[in-house]
Each structure stands twice: as C-alpha cells, then as structure tokens.
Amino acid sequence: MQYFLDLAIKTAQGNTLSDSEQRVLLDLPYSETYRLFPGSELLRRNFAGFRVKLCSITNAKSGKCTEDCAFCAQSAHHSTHISHYPLRDSRELGFEGRDMASLGVSRFSLVTSGRSLSADEIQRVAQTVKDISSQGIYPCASLGVLEKEHLQTLKDAGLKRYHHNLETAPGYFSAICSTHGYSQRLDTVRLAGQTGLSVCSGAVFGMGETDAHVLELALVLRELQVDAVPVNFLVPIPGTPLENYNELTPLRCLKIICMLRFMLPRQEIIICGGRLENLGELHPLVFMAGASGLMTGNYLTRKGRGVHQDLELIRNLGLEPV
C-alpha cells in the first residue's frame, strides 16, 4: 500500500507517473485493488475535498442513429426495442432541468442521438439551454459532431459544458465502431475546448478492452486536458453486438476508477451508467477508488437510481453533495 500512497503523493505534487510506475499500476491483480485505495482517496480529496458533484441527463432525441457503435441501443444498425422520437419541446426539457435543480443536482445535460444536429435543431437546443440556465442549474449538452459556429451559438445561449465521449482507447476503437474514425471524436473534443466550453469526455468500459487500453485512454484524455471524465460500465443490451458480453467484475470496475484517478488527478471523475449493475454491493467504494461525482437519475434508454438514494449514500459516507 505504501508504494501506491507514495505514488499518489508524488502525483498530487504535480508529477506524472513514469512508464515503469504505470506498469506497476497496470500489473496489479484485481484481487489487490484495495492497495490502491489510500492513494486514490488521497488524490480525490486533494482534488475535490469531501464534495461529490451530482449531474443528470435527459434523452432529448431518441433512436435511429446512423452510427454503429457496438454497445449502443440507439443505433439504427441494431435490433433493439427502444422508443424513437424527434427533438423534444424546449419547455418540457426546461421543466426537467428545473426539477433536477430542485433536488440538488448541479448539472443537467441534453443528449441527442445521431451523428449531429441540423441548424434548426441547434437553435431549438439553444432556447432550451436558456430556459435551463434560468433554473439555477448548469446546462450541458451531448449533441454529436458540431461545427464551431454551432458550439459558439450554444455557448452564447448559456451552455457551460460539452460532452463527447471517446468511448474507448484509440487502439481499440475499430473494434467498437466502423462508421466514423477516432480522429473525428478527438477533433470534436478539441473544438469544444477551443470554443471556451468546459469539456466532458470519457468512455464505456467492459467492451473487451484491456487495462492497457484504459491507460492508453487516460493518456489521451490527459493530453486533451478535459475537465471531466464520465466512467460508464457496459450493460449489455439485447440486439447489440455486445449483448452477450459480461467481462466486468466489481474489483475490475474499482481498479479502472483507481487507474483513472492516478492518471488524471485534477479531473472530475464521474461514475455513470452501469454502476449498480456491475459494482453491486461494492458500489459505495467508488469514492475510495477516486470518484468525485455521480450521474444520478435515469439514463438514455434505461432507468437509473433515484436522486434521493444517491444523496443518502453520499451523506452516509460523510461526504457533501454539491
């Protein structure tokens, strides 16, 4: 344990892990993940203190996506049974944002399916962002690949953060998606940052990637200087190519969080989809592993965990919901 605690102290002082130190982290057996907790907890507290940020999302436009991401229920390439609907009404989405703000959630994100949005849809989303901004909650959005002009329109309307996942490491991306390249995802993340937006970018874990891919992804996210890293754990969806995948264990999930915290000591690490399904009774340990935030409420096509339950968990652990 002392070795990893020393690594955490070194990292907290502004140093990055050497290749050999990363290798030690990588080679640690899942059964010994607990050895990382003192260091990952130190780094989390150094970054966030006792605070845990809560965010939530809403499915603002569902299904019929042209891309073939292997994990996604909303891809038109897969035979899944989900609801399909166009961009929802701005007032309805604004009311959702208000409700989440009243429960103590700090960020509310509009998520749309598809590669991108039309100019008209961007204007409608911009109006929704204005409505959400007036509710006392930070508006975020995940709208696919956008041009700088559209990102600027949203920022001018009050958008605070843009979310665009890399999904996995560059060395594994071709196994997950064939309809677009990794460079397009990188370009979108960079463009959002250049527009002056806070940037949220992470991945889905448990899709067949190795722990070496986790480290590879962390290095890319560090180079991009993203502000927040959403961590999703695969929940296999019937009808998708990954419907029979079941590779994750609770200890591997916790090790992934620890690795990200050691590699990204100054980023928000937000535990999102699949946390209950994959972590089970070890779910509260995500904070010892380095998490500084939770996505609460429902997900895009699945039910999530209630805000009140997450608030109770956070307070029972002696932490402070923000």
C-alpha positions in Angstrom: 0.0 0.0 0.0 2.8 2.4 0.9 4.2 2.2 -2.7 0.9 3.4 -4.2 0.4 6.0 -1.5 3.9 7.4 -2.3 2.9 7.5 -6.0 -0.3 9.4 -5.1 1.7 12.0 -3.1 4.1 12.4 -6.0 1.1 12.8 -8.3 -0.6 15.3 -6.0 2.6 17.4 -6.1 2.2 17.8 -9.8 4.3 15.0 -11.1 3.2 12.4 -13.6 3.8 8.7 -13.3 6.7 7.3 -15.2 6.3 4.4 -17.7 7.6 1.9 -15.1 5.3 3.3 -12.4 2.4 3.0 -14.8 3.4 -0.6 -15.5 3.3 -1.4 -11.8 -0.2 0.1 -11.6 -1.2 -1.9 -14.7 0.1 -5.2 -13.4 -1.6 -5.1 -10.0 -4.0 -8.0 -9.8 -7.7 -7.2 -9.4 -7.7 -9.1 -6.1 -5.3 -6.5 -4.7 -7.2 -3.4 -5.9 -7.7 -2.4 -2.3 -4.0 -1.5 -2.2 -4.8 1.5 -4.4 -7.5 2.9 -2.2 -5.3 5.0 0.2 -3.6 6.7 -2.8 -6.7 7.2 -4.9 -8.6 8.5 -1.9 -5.8 11.0 -1.2 -5.9 12.2 -4.8 -9.7 12.5 -4.8 -9.6 14.6 -1.6 -6.8 16.7 -2.9 -9.0 17.5 -6.0 -12.5 17.6 -4.5 -12.2 17.5 -0.7 -15.3 15.9 0.7 -17.5 17.2 -2.1 -19.4 15.0 -4.6 -21.0 16.6 -7.6 -24.2 15.3 -9.0 -25.2 15.5 -12.6 -28.1 14.1 -14.6 -29.1 13.7 -18.3 -32.2 13.5 -20.4 -32.8 11.8 -23.7 -33.8 14.9 -25.8 -33.9 13.0 -29.1 -34.0 9.2 -29.3 -33.0 6.4 -31.7 -32.3 6.0 -35.4 -28.7 6.9 -35.1 -26.7 6.4 -38.3 -23.5 5.3 -36.4 -22.9 1.6 -35.5 -21.3 1.8 -32.0 -21.4 -1.8 -30.8 -22.7 -1.0 -27.3 -25.5 1.5 -28.2 -29.2 0.8 -28.0 -30.0 3.8 -30.2 -28.1 2.7 -33.3 -30.2 2.1 -36.4 -27.8 -0.8 -37.2 -29.0 -2.8 -34.2 -32.3 -4.5 -33.5 -33.2 -3.1 -30.1 -36.6 -2.2 -28.7 -36.4 1.4 -27.6 -38.6 4.5 -28.2 -37.9 6.7 -31.2 -38.8 10.4 -31.1 -37.5 13.7 -32.6 -36.1 16.6 -30.6 -38.4 17.3 -27.7 -40.1 20.5 -26.8 -37.9 23.2 -25.2 -40.3 23.9 -22.4 -40.7 20.2 -21.5 -36.9 19.8 -21.3 -36.7 23.1 -19.3 -39.1 21.7 -16.7 -37.0 18.6 -16.3 -34.0 20.8 -15.6 -35.9 22.8 -13.0 -37.0 19.6 -11.3 -33.4 18.3 -11.1 -32.2 21.6 -9.8 -34.8 21.5 -7.0 -33.4 18.1 -5.9 -29.9 19.5 -5.6 -28.4 18.3 -8.9 -25.7 20.7 -10.2 -25.5 19.9 -13.9 -28.2 18.8 -16.4 -27.3 17.6 -19.8 -29.3 17.4 -23.0 -28.4 14.3 -25.0 -29.4 13.6 -28.6 -29.0 10.6 -30.7 -27.4 10.8 -34.2 -24.2 12.0 -35.7 -25.1 15.7 -35.4 -28.0 18.2 -35.4 -29.3 20.5 -38.1 -29.0 24.3 -37.8 -32.7 24.5 -36.8 -32.3 21.9 -34.1 -29.3 23.8 -32.8 -31.4 26.9 -32.4 -34.1 24.9 -30.5 -31.4 23.4 -28.2 -30.1 27.0 -27.7 -33.5 28.1 -26.5 -33.7 25.1 -24.1 -30.2 26.0 -22.8 -31.5 29.5 -22.0 -34.5 28.0 -20.2 -32.3 25.6 -18.1 -29.9 28.4 -17.2 -32.7 30.3 -15.6 -33.5 27.4 -13.3 -30.3 27.6 -11.3 -28.6 24.5 -12.8 -25.6 24.3 -15.1 -26.7 23.3 -18.6 -24.6 20.8 -20.5 -25.1 19.0 -23.9 -24.1 16.0 -25.8 -25.1 16.5 -29.4 -22.6 14.7 -31.5 -20.2 16.3 -34.0 -20.8 20.0 -34.2 -19.2 22.9 -36.1 -17.5 25.7 -34.2 -20.3 28.1 -35.2 -22.9 25.9 -33.6 -20.8 25.3 -30.4 -20.5 29.1 -30.2 -24.2 29.6 -30.6 -24.8 27.2 -27.7 -22.2 28.8 -25.5 -23.7 32.3 -26.2 -27.0 30.8 -25.0 -25.5 29.8 -21.7 -24.1 26.3 -22.3 -21.4 25.6 -19.8 -20.1 22.1 -20.7 -20.0 20.0 -23.9 -19.9 16.2 -23.6 -18.4 14.0 -26.3 -17.1 10.6 -25.2 -14.1 9.0 -26.9 -15.8 5.6 -26.0 -12.6 3.7 -25.7 -8.8 3.9 -26.4 -7.6 4.7 -29.9 -6.0 1.2 -30.1 -9.4 -0.5 -29.6 -11.9 1.9 -31.3 -12.1 0.0 -34.6 -13.5 -3.0 -32.7 -16.4 -0.8 -31.4 -17.3 1.5 -34.3 -16.8 1.4 -38.1 -18.9 4.3 -39.3 -16.5 7.1 -38.3 -12.9 7.4 -37.1 -11.3 8.2 -33.8 -9.9 11.4 -35.2 -13.4 12.8 -35.6 -14.0 12.3 -31.9 -10.7 13.9 -31.0 -11.5 16.9 -33.2 -14.9 17.5 -31.6 -13.4 17.4 -28.1 -10.7 19.9 -29.1 -13.1 22.2 -30.9 -15.4 22.3 -27.8 -12.4 23.3 -25.7 -11.3 25.9 -28.2 -14.8 27.5 -28.1 -14.3 28.1 -24.4 -16.6 25.4 -23.1 -15.8 23.0 -20.3 -15.3 19.6 -21.8 -16.5 16.3 -20.5 -15.1 13.1 -22.3 -14.8 9.6 -21.1 -15.6 6.0 -22.2 -17.6 2.8 -21.8 -15.6 0.0 -20.1 -16.1 -3.7 -20.3 -16.3 -3.9 -24.1 -13.3 -6.2 -24.4 -10.6 -3.6 -23.9 -7.6 -4.5 -21.7 -6.3 -2.5 -18.8 -3.5 -1.3 -21.1 -6.3 0.3 -23.2 -7.5 2.0 -20.0 -4.1 3.6 -19.5 -3.9 4.5 -23.2 -7.2 6.3 -23.0 -6.2 8.1 -19.8 -3.1 9.4 -21.6 -5.2 10.8 -24.4 -7.6 12.5 -22.0 -4.7 14.0 -20.2 -3.3 15.4 -23.4 -6.7 16.8 -24.3 -6.9 18.5 -20.9 -10.6 17.6 -20.5 -12.3 18.8 -17.4 -14.4 15.8 -16.5 -14.3 12.1 -17.3 -17.6 10.1 -17.3 -17.0 6.5 -16.5 -19.6 4.1 -17.9 -19.6 0.3 -17.3 -21.2 -1.8 -20.0 -24.7 -3.0 -19.5 -25.2 -5.4 -22.4 -28.3 -4.5 -24.5 -30.2 -7.3 -26.3 -29.9 -6.7 -30.0 -26.5 -5.1 -30.0 -23.2 -6.8 -30.9 -22.2 -6.8 -27.3 -25.4 -8.3 -25.9 -23.5 -11.4 -24.6 -20.6 -9.5 -23.1 -20.2 -10.0 -19.4 -16.5 -9.3 -18.7 -16.6 -6.9 -15.7 -16.3 -7.7 -12.1 -16.7 -5.3 -9.2 -13.0 -5.3 -8.5 -12.1 -4.6 -12.1 -14.5 -1.7 -12.1 -12.9 -0.3 -9.0 -9.4 -0.7 -10.4 -10.4 1.2 -13.6 -11.6 4.1 -11.4 -8.3 4.0 -9.4 -6.2 3.9 -12.6 -8.0 6.9 -14.0 -7.6 8.9 -10.7 -3.9 8.2 -10.6 -3.5 9.2 -14.2 -5.9 12.2 -14.1 -5.6 13.6 -10.6 -7.1 17.0 -11.4 -10.2 16.0 -13.4 -13.7 15.3 -12.3 -14.3 11.5 -12.4 -18.0 10.9 -12.7 -19.4 7.4 -12.3 -22.3 7.0 -14.7 -24.1 4.1 -16.5 -23.8 0.6 -15.3 -22.5 1.4 -11.8 -25.2 -0.6 -9.9 -25.3 -3.5 -12.3 -21.6 -4.0 -12.3 -20.5 -3.0 -8.8 -23.3 -4.4 -6.8 -22.6 -4.2 -3.1 -19.2 -2.6 -3.7 -20.9 0.4 -5.2 -20.1 2.8 -2.3 -16.4 2.1 -2.8 -16.3 4.2 -5.9 -15.3 7.2 -3.8 -12.4 5.4 -2.2 -11.4 4.5 -5.7 -11.2 8.1 -6.7 -14.7 9.1 -8.0 -15.7 12.8 -7.3 -19.1 12.7 -9.0 -22.1 10.6 -9.8 -24.6 10.7 -12.6 -28.0 10.3 -10.9 -31.5 9.7 -12.2 -32.4 7.9 -15.4 -30.2 7.2 -18.3 -31.0 7.5 -22.0 -32.9 4.2 -22.6 -32.8 2.7 -19.1 -34.0 3.5 -15.6 -31.4 4.8 -13.2 -31.1 5.4 -9.5 -33.2 8.0 -7.7 -31.6 11.2 -6.7 -32.7 10.8 -3.1 -31.0 7.4 -2.9 -27.7 8.9 -4.1 -27.9 11.8 -1.7 -28.5 9.4 1.2 -25.5 7.3 0.1 -23.2 10.4 -0.2 -24.2 11.7 3.2 -23.9 8.4 4.9 -20.3 8.2 3.8 -19.6 11.6 5.4 -19.3 13.3 2.0 -21.1 16.5 0.9 -23.3 16.6 -2.2 -22.7 19.6 -4.4 
